[in-house]
Amino acid sequence: MQDYKRGSHTVWDCKYHVVRVTKYRYPVLGGDVGQRARELLREIARANEMTIYAGAINRDHGHMLLSIPPQLSVSRAVQHLKGKSSHKLLSEYQASHEGACVKLFLHFDTPRILPTWHG
């Protein structure tokens, strides 16, 4: 029971596998854009009391295993991660050469959310 988190009336451990895919699976998440996306996702998760247990960002998609507190719905958590990271990446890379690709193809498709079951 050490991995469980506690509230005043709850004991919980909600983990979700979230996969984000760029539009048309265009490879814009390589290099500096991918590193910055990783930093932004960590900041946003920390600000919303989410915990990222594992994650990987490839050139055209990203995986995260994250824990979301019960007071925050899964759809709202994904909305925070998706919206804030996309907005900041677009504003930071808009002036660069990579910005053209980022602007066109960083609108993420609806992520696939797979609950993880453990017994």
N, C-alpha and C positions, 0 to 999 in steps of 0.2 A: 504494500500500500504506500510505498514511499513515492512512487511516480504520480500518485493522484494529487490533484489540487483541491483545496478546500475553501468553501465560502461559509457564510454564517449558517446556512441550512442545506448545503450541498457538498457532495464529494463528486468530482468529475475528472474525466480524462478524455477529451474529445479531440481526436486527431483526424486530419483530412489530407488526402493527396490531391493537390491542385496542379493541373497542367495548363499552361498558357501558351498559345500558339499565335505567331504573328500573322497578319493578313496575307493570304496567298502563300504562307510559309516562306516568306522572303527572308533571306539570311542577314538581318540587320543587327542582331544581338552579339556580334563578334567584336573583339577588341575593347576599345574604351567604352562603347555603348553598353556592352554586356557587363563590364565591371561596375559602371555607374548604376545600371539597373539593379545589380546585386546589392549595392550599398543603399539605394533608395528603398528596396523591398525590406531590408533589415530595419531601417529607420521607421518606416510606416508600421511594420509589425510590432516593433517595440512600443511605439506611441499608442497603439490600440490594444496593448496587453496580450498580443499573440506571441507564440514561441515557434520559431522555425527550427525543426529538428534536423532536417536534411534538405538540401536543394542543389540543383544544377541548372546552369543556363547554357544552352547550346545556341548555335547561330540562328535558329528559327523557332525555338520553343524553350520553355523553362518548366522544371518540376520543383515542387515544394511539398514537404511533409510538415504541416503546421498544426499547432494546437490553438483552437479558438475558444475563448471563454463562453460559457452558456448565455451570458447576458447580451452577447453580440451574435446576431444571426450569421449563418454561413454566407448568405447572399450579400449582406452588408459588409462583411469582412473582405470578400472578394472585390466588392465595389471600391472599397478604400484602396486595396492593393493595386487594382487595375487602373483606376482613375487617377490617383495621385502620382503614381510612377510614370504613367504615360504622359501626363501633363508636364511634369518636371523634365522628363527626357526630351520632349518636343521643344520646350522653351530653351533648354541648354544647348541642344545640337542643331537648332534651326539655322544658325549662321554658317555652320561648317559644311564641308563637302558631304559628310555623312548625313547631314541634316535633311537633304532632299529625300534620301531613302528612308530615314527615320520618320519623316513627316508623312510620307505616303503609306508606309507599311507597318507602323507601330500600333495601329488600332487593333487591339487583340480580339480574337474570336472569343466566344463564350467558353470559359474554362470548364474542363471536365473535373468534377469533384467526386472522388471515390472515398467513402468512409472506410477507415481501417478497423477491422475487427480483431480483437485479441481476447483470449479467454483465460 
